[in-house]
Amino acid sequence: MEISNKKRKYIKRSAGIKTPEELAGETGLSLNEVKTVLKELGLSAEVSSEPAAKPEQPSLFQEKTFIIFIAALLILVPLFFIPGLYDMYSLPKYGLLIAAFPAAALIFCGIILSRRQFSFIPCIRFPMLPLVLLCMLSVGSMIWAVNRYEAILSISRWIYTILFLFMTVQVIRSQKDIALLSTVITIAGMLVSILGIFQFFGHNIEFIYQAAVPGSTFGNKNFATQFIVGVIPFSIFAAYFYRTKKRSVLFSFSFFVLLFFIFISRTRGAWVATAFGLGTGFVIIPLLTGQDWLRNARRFFRFSFLNRYILPGLVFLLVLSALAIIPSQNSTAKRTVDVREELKSIAQTQRGSAHWRLTAWKNTLYMIKEHPFGIGIGHWQFYYPLFAQKAAVDKDFSEDRQAKRAHNDYLQTAAELGLPGLALLLWFFLNIIYCTLYLSRLKGLQSWNILGISVFSAVTAIMIDAVFNFPLQEGLPPFFLAIISAFAVYAVQSGKEKHTISTEPATKIVVMGAIVVFGFLFIYNTWWAYRFCKADYAFLEGKRFNKGDMFEQSLLPLRESIEYNPHNYRTYSILGRSLNELRKYEESVEVNNKALALHPYYINVMNNLGNALRGVKKVDSAIAIYNRALELFPKFAEAHNNLGIAYKQLGDVERAKKEYLRAIEIDPEYEKAFNNLGNICLAEGKTKEAIEYYEKAVAINPKLSDVYNNLGLAMINTGNNEKALEYLDKCIDLNTRLPDPYNNKGTALKNVGKLDESIVFFKQAIAVSYSYLPAYNNLAQVYTIQKKYVLAAEEYEKITQVDPSLRAFYQKSAEMFLMAYEDEKIPEYVDRAIEILQRGISLFPDFTNLHTVLGKAYLDSGQIDKSLELFQEVLRLAPDKPESYYNMGVACHQNKQYTEALENYKRALEMNPDFIFLHFEIGKIYETLGMYNEAIASIAKFIELWKGEPEYIQRAQNKITALQNKLENTK
């Protein structure tokens, strides 16, 4: 049979893309005739890219269900983000994949069950084997893991990578499936790139927050390029596979769009990765292999095609690049790329991100040296604080910036899984490269050659990018690697023998069991992703409140976040800080200890825990935890400042000063240390120096309400109450939630005689903080000055209710009630005084002052017997105090026990001769006993010694005159 030229041209054009069997079916020729034409054309007719499909029983699932599912993921995952989350990009992508891989497994199991037999492509000895071993090593590393939860998260990425790789290899049925997925990959990358280009030129979308523009749907340009560097080669493969005009335009355009996005990202690692990937894949490898497909590629990229598609695309790329390079007059409308500066910065290792990476790598190498068998999967972030100052000083390591990744997947893998883990990772990559090199050498199969080079370029680009970034630590790149690795494995194995498994009852039972497991896993993973998104949303809300100093409002969302995800140490850390600010120290200690259990070397938590321990009066423990944080990070200015506060609490003022000065040396703009130095000077009476420190603090930060309060207090001490009121008003304007400025303003008003106004501000201080005791005390003092003794007594009593341990205020409250009784003679006041004193004595039975005042209260109420009992108890508790004998004398005197009263008065006077008034009292007792000469002598002694008010002298002289008259009358 004569074969037409049209059919010959079709066979020539489609050779390498379709199998001889497919060509025979489409041309109507026999298989032998097709092979003959191929031989005449010099093309291989013996190598079949894939065996003829065997008819199988129609499946319950459509043949392309799994491929369509993977295609949907490849489109959706790169574009997926959830505004309102703290990690609005990485977490949604990772959560979607975690929920998707058991769903994919369910589809895969359904396909197996729907067939009479299933042919498995053996792929364990290719990329699968090192991945499985790497996963097993990761599981083993959990034995010594500090935070097993983080370890499980890291292991899960390798698990779904293995499953997606295996299932995709088994379900791909032809090269068309690979072309379809390559097309989807290209479209997803193009959509991401187009959005990033719009962002670069100033067209930002509000709900797509950008940490580093252009981040597109990844939020950060580095994360976006981790995906795009691997996509670029597949636009070339898709363009080659689909040789129609429309698709050629699409894929040519997409190739240049992807390249332009890499260019404007200003990500030097991505530049290097893209150049190296495309260079080795599409230039060096073809030259080394010298295959005929290079000649055929030249035919494909003929002048007409070059003229129609490639040159316009290249012009488009050059125009966009010119727009990106030329600076805009309006700097806020458009960004520019300074190529020379970017290239220079690659060699700059003394500053910037390159310097930080080199420092982190050096310290990670030191970590590997110390732990050659690894520290545990996912644990680099926990151990890095121990090594941040080892091989090189990490100047970027601080309380605000503590890296979670090494920005080098190879070093991080070696640190976490040891040198065996690094060897397995490299083995995985080398196996993929082996597959791609095998495909690039196949003769007569041009499309397989292009596919091999595309996978090689993509994998090489990701491997290079992994030197500078961390694609393997994210959710999308491992999934992407799994799919393109499946392309290479399928292509290599497609013409080789497959293992056929009959879906007999025993096999069906196993598959049904797998369906149950994966069904449960799908429900659990979806529930997990939902809870973690809820936790992340609540965490962001709580963090915003905390940063805005709205600490009370931050508690609810932070606690909700912990309820949804109890494994996030950062949530505990921020919650601990809020609790410290609200003075809920006991709860803060508990929360921060939980955070330390999750991250034992988190310096922020150590600082928070130290503050909480100070709050519960465990100052020594606080000092120990501050020093532990400073061992890890000696330049932690806040920890030095807080350590100074702790030393001050212990009374070691000199060491406190040293720590404050050290904090200022580290951070000359650290206003809190200036404020604390001012407090020390103020306490030492160095008011002028204190004011200087306070003024330095407000010069650094004019919004420091505390410092204005301290300045007001310093002005009160200097007597400048008007200036004090000015500073205190500034403090109140900045922060209405502090009780101190209201209290101090009340003090300043009291000093200038504005007592009624001062009462208003003392009450305002109490309204702000019910437990703020100085305001109660000051309010009571003002009431005392106004002789409102009952009100004063009630304020002192409130102090005992807030803090029952303050025993002196039981006495003060009772004394005020007794003074009110003296003025108004209302018995109820004495009863209230007695009640308060009895409550105080029940708590402090050895506090003699309370017994003394209670004794006086009983005297006022006429209960002399009880008074005598109490004063007798006072004599027992304090026999060395003259006041004890004096009070006993007063009680005996009122009980008409004159002899006992005389003895006690004399004993008190003997112990303290300064009790001059007792001479007068003794004289009165002598008068009562009829001993007028002794009475006159005692009162005369009083007149001789008394240096006080003259009226008492006059009263004593009148008494002597009356006694002399009585003495004359008795003669």
Disulfide bonds with the S-S distance in Angstrom:
none
